[in-house]
Amino acid sequence: MHYVILRDDDTCAFTPPACLERLYRPFLERGMPVNLAAIPEVRTDVRTVDGGLEGYLAAGSGPDVPFAPIAQNRGLVEYIRSEPLYHIAQHGCHHDSFEFGDSNRRELARRIDRGANSLREAGFALPETFVAPYDRISREAFVEVAARFDVISTGWFEARRVPLRWCAAYALKKLGRRRHWRAGGKYLLSHPGCLLSFSRPRADMMASVREAVGGATLTVLVSHWWEFFRTGAPDEKLIGVLHEVAGWLASRSDVRVVSFRDVASGDVPVN
């Protein structure tokens, strides 16, 4: 059996609920959980390297404040809470550039707890999963995150960043060439890159997804809702590929789409 986790990043106060509905209804109708890595209190002036607003801000609309809690988008919160197959993961706090890449444990803990409080104030249950913005997480951040979450989902792991007490488990992971591993009672999941992205050749996307899923027991497929609406209008071809993925997953008797919660409960093999 092959297991797949669908992880969509950057849901925040600027996300129109209609965008999520357009993208993920074909998955939800087939009984597939969708994990939304939600930014609890998004900073509204984050820029890309070329000076433009980050895509999750530019593709939506939100309040004209420095930091916007997700609770301020009541339509979004009500939409997510109305659909039991949506699962929330905590995606940092403000989604500042590399906000979990520093070494100040007190500040790191403050950000994590502030983010958790923002999600709780919106009416969401405390997530079991943490997703670091930009896949950057320092050794000190790992310690603070692991104290609060059962699952950490990121792009990759490096020896110089994982806690020292995890180094033996990390060495075994590297020797076994495993994508996912466990340490300190936590589940540590990586992903094969953002296979569903406007920056990739669309003709190759389905083949990449099939190869990734078929080559592993557990695959985390990452997408970003705003990439499908980055010009202000839906990218129909890219959305079509995403929906093709939904059909392909549903057609496979040897594939099961699961949630991070299923991993945390021990119901999914991690190797």
N, C-alpha and C positions, 0 to 999 in steps of 0.2 A: 504494500500500500504506500502511496505517495501522499504526503500531507502538504497543503498550501495555506499560507496565511496571507490574506489581502490587507495591506497596510497603505492607507492613504494619508499623506502628510499635510499639515498646515491648515486644517479647519480652525477658524478663529472668528472673531467678531465681524470680520469683513467678508465672510463666506455666505453667498446667497444659498439658502436651502435648496432652491431649484436646481442649482448646479450639481449638488450631491445626488438629488433625486434623478436627474437626467443620466448621470454616470452609473449609478449603482443599483437602480431598480431591477435590471436584468439579473443581477447577482442575488438580490434580496428575494425576488420572486422564485428563485430556484433554491431557496433555503440556505444560501451561503452567507456566513457572517462577514461583515466588513469592519475592520479596525480603523478607527479614525484617530490619528495622532493629532490631538487638539492642542493649540497654543492657548494657555489659560488666560493670559492678559497681554495681548499682542502690543508690541511697540509699533507705533504707526508711522515712523519715519525711517525705517530700516531700508538701506539702499544696497543695490548691487554694485559690483566693481566698476561698472560703467556709469554710475550715478543715478540710475533709474530706481524707482520704487521696486521693492521686492514683489515678485509675481503674485503672492497671496494677498497683497494690498492693492496692487494695480488692477487685478481681475475682479475685485468686488468693490464694496463700499462700506464705510463704517463711520463712527462718530469722530468728530474733529477734536480729539483729545490726545495727549502724548501716549497714554497707555489705555487700551480698550479691553476690559474684561469680556470674556465670551458671553457672560450673562446678559450683556447689553443687547445682544442680538436674540431677542426672545423668540422670533420666528424660527431661527436656526435651532435653538435649544429645544423648543417644543417639537420641531420636526424630528430631531435625533431621538428624543426621548419617546416618541410615538412608535419608533421602529425597534423592536427588541433585538434585531440582528445587527444593529450598530453597536460596536463596543468602543469605549473611549480609552485611549492611552494618553499619558501626559507627555506633551511635546515641549519640554523645557518650561519656561515661565513667560518671558517676553519675546523669545526668539531673536534676541540680540545676536550679533555676529560672535560666534564662539563663546557664548555666555557660560558654557560649562567646561571651558578649557583652562580655567585658571586654578590656582592652588589654595585659595582662601576658603577653608572649609566652613567657617562661620557664614560667609557670604553665600557659598554654594548651598548650604542647608537652608538659609533664608529664602533663596530663590525657589528651591524645591517646595518648601512648605507654603510659600505664597501662592505658587501655581496650584498646589493641591487645594488650598482654601478657595481659590477662584473657581475651580471646577466644582467643588462642593456647593459653593454659593449659587452656581448655575443649576444645581439639582442633580448632578451626576454622582454616581457612586465612586468611591476612591478607586482609581485604576490600579491594576496589578503590574502594569507595564510602563516603562519609561523609555522615551525616544529622545536622544540628544539632538538639538538643532545642529544642522550641518555635519552630523555624525562626529562631532568633536567632543570628547569627554576625557578629562584629565584623571590621573591616578587618584587624586583627592576627591574628585567628583564621583568616581566609581564607588568609593567608600561610602559617601553620603547617599548616593542613589541606592546602593545595595542594602542600606539600612532601612529602606522604605518600600522597595519594590521587589517582586519575585522574578520579574522578567526584564531584561535590558535588551533592546533591539537597536542595533547600530550597523554601520556599513562594514566595519572591520575592527580588529583588536590588535594592539601592539604591546610587546613586552614592556616597553618603557612607560606605558600608561596604566596597565592593570595593577591592582593592589599587589604588594609584595607577597602577601599570603596566598595569592592565587597563582603564583609563578609556576609551581609544580604542575598544577592542572593545565595551565597554559602550555607548558612544554609538551605535555601529553597530547594536547589538542593539535599542536604543530606537527608532532611526530606522526600522529594518526591522520593528518591532513583533513581534519574535521572542520566543517563550517560552523557548527554549533557546539557548545560545550556547557559544562556545569562547574561552578566553583562557589564555595561558601553557601551551598544550598540554593543558589540562584541559577536561573536559566539565562544563558548568554547567546543571543541569536544574531547572526550576521545575514546579509542578503547579497545577491549577485549583481548589485547595481540597479539603477532605475531602468528596467527593461521597457517600461511603458512611458516613454517620454518623447516630446516633440523633437528633441535633439538627436534621436536615433532614426535610422532609415526605417520607414514604416513597412516596407516590403519584407524586412527581416524580423520584425517584432514577434510575430507568432512563432517563428522557428526558434527564436531565442527563448521564448517562454516555454515551449515544449521541451527544449533541450535542458533548461534549468530544472523544470519539474521532474523530468524523467531521470535526471542524473543525481537526485538526492532524495532522501527519505522525507525531509522537511524543507520547503522553500518559502521564503518571505518575498512576496511580490510587492514592490513599492511603486506607488504612483503619487502624483500631486494634483489635486483637483483643478488648481488654477492653470496648469499647463494645457488643459483642454478648452480653456476660455481666455487665453492670454491676450487676445486682440479685442476682447469685449464681446465677441461672438463665438458660438461653439465651433470648435474644429471638428467638423463632421467626420472627416476621414480618421482622425485619431480616436474619436469616440467610437467609430465603427470597429476599430481594432480592439479596443477595450471590450466591447460587447461580443466580439468574436471570441475573446478569451473566456468570457462567461459561458458561451455555448460549448466551447471545447472542454472546459473543466466539467461541465454538467454531463457531457457525453462519455466521460471516462469512468468506468466502474472501478478503476484502480487508483482514483484520486479522490481525496476527501478534503474539502475546504473547512478549516478550523479557525478558532480565535486564539489570541494570546492567552485568554482565560483557560482554554483547554490545555495549553502547555503548562500553565502555572498549577493546574490541578493534577498534573501527571498523566493525563489521558493521551498524550501524544509523545511518541518516541523522539528523543532529541539526540542526534549523532551527526 
